[in-house]
Amino acid sequence: MKRLHPIFNVMKLQLAPLDPIVRRPSKPPPEPVVVNGEVEYEVEEILNSWMYYWRLQFLVAWKGYG
């Protein structure tokens, strides 16, 4: 690592693709549900939960998303 030069040639940079998986059919996400004037999204299933810095976090599968 000591022999690496800290300068990078800008000509070698490329724009990131809009969709990282090429030729994947993409559909727009579903519209949120408005309940009592607040925007909410529907949960399909809670996949996992864990404690992180003394707070409970969830891995959620949202309804309508892949």
Secondary structure, 3 states (H helix, E strand, C coil): CCCCCCCCCHHHCCCCCCCCCCCCCCCCCCCCEEECCEEECCEEEEEEEEEECCEEEEEEEECCCC
